[in-house]
Amino acid sequence: MTSRQILLVEDERPIREMVAFGLRRAGFEVVEAEDTRGARARIADRRPDLVLVDWMLPDMSGLELTRALKKDKDTRDVPVIMLTARAEEQDKVSGLEGGADDYITKPFSPRELLARINAVLRRSTSAVPGELVAAGALTLDTAGHRITVGEASVPLGPTEYRLLSFFMTHPERVYSRSQLLDRVWGGNVYVEERTVDVHIRRLRKALEGFDADRLIQTVRGAGYRFSTRPS
């Protein structure tokens, strides 16, 4: 039985209790908070392995909390899944661009929630240690789970790290959005192809300061390619 801790941030008590019950039954340790202030206090006590956060909270939005967590060097690697009744495409894009690793719309089934959680946790700990991979100015250290340029570490969220890690170990080949979803997210994860574009933009933004965003090339009508050659 897993001892991984999940921080559940949800202000509606019946929903929070229902979700927490299902997670504990599945073997997770669950810490609860009803607002972002409580969430920050729980995180200060112990960094969770994953955060489930509702979009609409009484003190500030779950999206604002997600953005804050992803900006903090101590929590930016913590996966975040947003729970929300907002099902419009733009809302999903905003959530993903704000740093969420996944987005689940209410109502959802307990089985779907557990599948999403397990998939995100697998992705966040999937690095294979013991190898250094260099591409241009970038160096991938699978043992240290980091990407560097010289002595500087490139700040990446877990999804962007996996995406760049895949690109660096599979250079000079074009991958479609569906292929990237299968290779990086996993074939059993229910994620829209638009999600790939969101994370590509976030990855490029992170690489801009190192003059390495040009390595992620868009191939019109086909997908994306990682290459040290001019596009």
N, C-alpha and C positions, 0 to 999 in steps of 0.2 A: 504493500500500500504506500502510495506516494506521500511524502511529507511536505510537498511544495505548498507554499502559502499564496493564497489569492486574496487581494484586497477588493472587496465589493463596496462600491460607492453608489448608493441608491437611497433616495429620500422617501420613497413609498414603502412603508414597513411591510405590508403583505407581500409585495414583490420581492423585497430584500430577503425576507424569511424563507420564501419559497425557493429562491435561487440558492441561498446559503444551504438550505437543507439538502438540495440535490447535489451540490458540490461536496458537502461533507460526506454524504452517502457514497460518493464516487472516490473518496479517500483524500480529498484536499483539506488542508487547514484553511479556514476562512476567517478573515478579519473584516468586520463591518464598519461602515461609516455612512452617515446620512447626509453629509455635505462635504465640501472641499476642505474646510477647516479641520474637520475630523479626519479626513483622508491624510492630510499632511502630518497630523499628529501620529497617526498609525505608521506612516512611512518613516518618520523620525525615529520611532521605536525599533522598527525593523524593516529593511527594504523587502518588499514582496517579490515573488517570482512572476506575478502577473497582476494587472489591475483591470477590473471590470468596472466601467464607470458609465452612469446614466448621463445623457446629454443635458437634461433639464434638472438643475439642482438649485436649492434655495439661495445660496450665497453667491455663487458664480457658476458658469456653465461647465459641464464636463469637458467640453472642447477646450476651454481656457485652461483647465487643470491639465489636460493632456499636453497642450503646448508648453506649459510651464515644466512639466516632468521631462519633456524631450529636450528642453533647453538646459536643464541642470545636468552637469557632468556625472553626478552621483546616481541619477535615475534615468538617464536617456536610453540606457540599454534595457530597461524594464518594459516588456511588451504591454500594450494597452489595447483592450477591446471595448468599443463603445456600444452601449445598449440604448436604443432610442426608438421612439415611435415615428421619428422623421424618416420617411421612406423615399423622398424625392432624390433623384440622381445627384443633384447639386449638393444636397445635404451629405450624401455619402462621400462625394468628392471632397467637400470641406472637411469632413471628419478625417479622411485619409491624409489630406494635405496638412492637416493640423497635427499629424504625428501618430494617429491611431494605426495599429497593425491589422486590425480587422474591425468590422462594423456589422452589428446584428440588429435587425429591426424587430420591434415588438408587434404582435406576439411571436414568440419563438418557442420551439419545443425543447425540453431538457436534453434530449439526445443531440439536437443540433448544437446547442450551447456547449456541451461537453466535447463534441467533435471539433468545434472551432477552437476551444481552449487547448485541447491536446495537440492540435495541428500547430497552433502558434507557439506552444512550448517546445515542440519538436524542432520547429524552424529556428528558434532562438538558441538552441543548444546543439546545432547540427554540425559545427565545425569539426573537421578531422585534423588532429594535432600533428605536428612534426614536419611541417613543410613551409618553405619560404618560396613565394612566387613573385618575380619582378616583371613589371610591364611599364615601360616608359619610366616616369619618375616614381611610380607607385610600387610599394612592396607589401605583399600579403603575407602575414604571419599567422598561420592557422593555429599554431600552438598558443600564441598570445591573444588570438581572436581580435586582431587589429590590423589596420591598414595605415601605412606611414608614407610620408614624403620626406626623405632625409631623416631628421630626428623628430619631426613633427607628426603627431598622430592625427589622422583624418577623422573628425567627429561624425559618426554614422549611427543611425538607429539600427536595430536588429535586422529589419527587412532590407534596408539599403546595404548593409554589410553582406548579407547573403547574396543579394543581387550582384554586387560588385565582385564578390568572391567567385561567383559562377562565371561572370564575364571574364575575369582575369585568368581563370583556368580553362576557358573555352574561347580563346581570342580568334579574330579574323573569320568568324562565321556568323551569318545572319540567323537570328532566332525570331520567330513570330511571337506575338503576344501569347497565344495559346501554348506555344512551346515553353516560353518563360514561366507561365503559370504552372505548367506541369513540372518543370525542373526546379524552380525556386520555391513555389508555394506548395507543390504536391498535387497529384492528380485527384485526390479525394477531398480537396478543399473547394468549397463553393465560393469562388471569388470571380467577379466580373473582369473581363479583359481590360476595361477602362482603368482598373486598379494598377495595371502595369505602367500606364502612362503617368499616373500620379507619382509612383515611386521613382520612375526614371527622372521626372522633373526634380524631385527631392534629392536624388543622387547627384544629378548635375549641379544643383545649387551648392551641395556640400563640397563638390570638387572644384568649383569656380575659383575659390581662394588659392588653390594650388595649381591653377592653370592646367587642370587635367579633365575638365568637363568635356573637352573636344574628343576625348577617347571614347565617349559613349555616342555613337553615331546612329542617326536615324536613316534607315533605308526605305525610301518612299514605296509604299505599297507592299512591303515585305516584313518589316519589323525593326529590330535593333542589332547593332554589331559593336563589339569592343575591338578597337584597332589603334595601333600606334602610328599607322599610316594616315596620310591626309584622306579625308572622305571624298 
